[in-house]
């Protein structure tokens, strides 16, 4: 474990030139005291690690020093090829670049590991789009990917609520979620606590026009964190209503497939003790009773709506109409029609 951490420390300094003990501790998920001990161990082993004093100081390697600790194990080599996702890379216009990079990595591997790419492709494949979705990438995706790589400010024509708006955006990152591409961008000169980061569906972008300006990327920006916070805020903003339901054991298990994951989690946490048949009462966050009506139908007889009364009446009416389709008289009519 410590050997792997020491290698990571050297590679971090090699790639970022200067880092403080606090920055290294955060990256390696250890204490600053551990970093001090690791630096001493590296120095004792002959690795030229130096400490620069002052406000801009930190640890660095002697200029020109390059580590030779770059050997890959078989597992590391095979995992490396899993990180190159050909489908999304192709959609962003990076398929050729990715292919050349993989060829270079393969050529640099020892002879015994050059089958790593083939072994990985034979065993794992990521099919990112969801079922029954349009496979073609959004027309604006390649232009947005290029602007994101080059930190270019762009002017977006964006379709929203039946109209088209224009926004000047600093494209910080692209996210592929369940087959749909999203742009995380910062809108300059917006006074917001989240620094103006907003999320746009790429398939709603009608046009991308580079402004010719380049923006200075905020070094504190973390795409995964901003995306997680943005999606969590979106879900919370949507689930503004609540219904009371009674769920069978099968209904409680299937709830996660019928509603949003945060709603299902909240319902499980709010569930009371099961009755003699295993049914539980709980509160379910929903977007609206109308949306809940469509979602809860997927659970069939494994759910009973208790409140609000209007939704319960609507579910009862649907159950009666459904039962009428399958009663004996309806079956006899179907048989009679078939004999005619």
Steps between C-alpha positions, in 0.01 A plus 500: 500500500772748592702418188202582279451827689865598461482435126183709479667783691794507259272490194289783641807719544622403157172604336419811706852625578427655843248391763461581867478234770130582542433453126688170494314382811164573335597323177633190678236505775750492786610743771762771448716323758499192274610718206795632705608142577459391138712792373777408743482138381524607134797725574675215683438277194671753271195668348586875477201651680551860613292736712463860387417747777265796481141565397547339157709218642446130524666175406652450157737270315842610380463660157530240226446201729273236350398195695547157352228356721267464201474122473145369472363178643267289283196618697605865462559463125164329441315754713665784307327392180164498676532875553485569124131495413482476118132594469505831692845587360368453146197720573731779620716470188793345690496144363816546290689661788397221735602233250847649451547534877408136558738388225783697666421350840490150351834551327658620824382199701728201560444213259324294767235770553421596141190283497349718775286703260356189336428332834317811625291534180407131509372523856344845544294733284318816605181571306425846641168595331180375657264261321292634211695827484625680193861389452614804299694757705358853535621724213657752742699242698825504301513882502436510875766233563754703302412818692521312830848367422624844394323704773325711237208726593200419280163653425227238522162509331296284736143370458297535819124484563408545136729800446868553425732696726862607453757459777871577518654198674840381618485122426655324798408137434281244323309218672338194341205389712284206393566564132443877522781758479505802731721809505613644832581862432559821691309810403732800555390802702229308684488570873415159643626295791583213262728723288246500218540134397202375304411174324375488140373205295721486192219378275320830570794710380405635157831675425848547645690815406852553643547859616876492448562546873676251727402474867719423800376174646434505876751250645252419779240372252423129532271371224377195695415710808321772302302239305399312817391822671312622194308177448417474871366858498294420190342192657424691822343784300275254314378291795284771655192293590433187706259207501429240768504141384482144629750262339530124493848346542517457121381857448765639735770308310370615160453863603848600383407401144178707502616832649815711526775348714494780767123460532527124542771545761291753693201266493705209634637716782151628593338154495337384821517144638342231278157363586413133525520459121823698462334817363636839614364855511731774374520848351623528140640829360362567151504769237120523506199270558458487122854366452456267800191352334706395198793373708302297755305317229823311427470331843151364427340330802817535707414858600198670657473879498366633830531876441427744352133397454485625140790275397350204690169550318679516166694180572177327616323601179788369289498170692125460442533567128789257478307231687204550267719412205584165653173391664320186388245687291775670304670166448177348373453789255854443373429127450178582318676745273759236422235246400326736260 
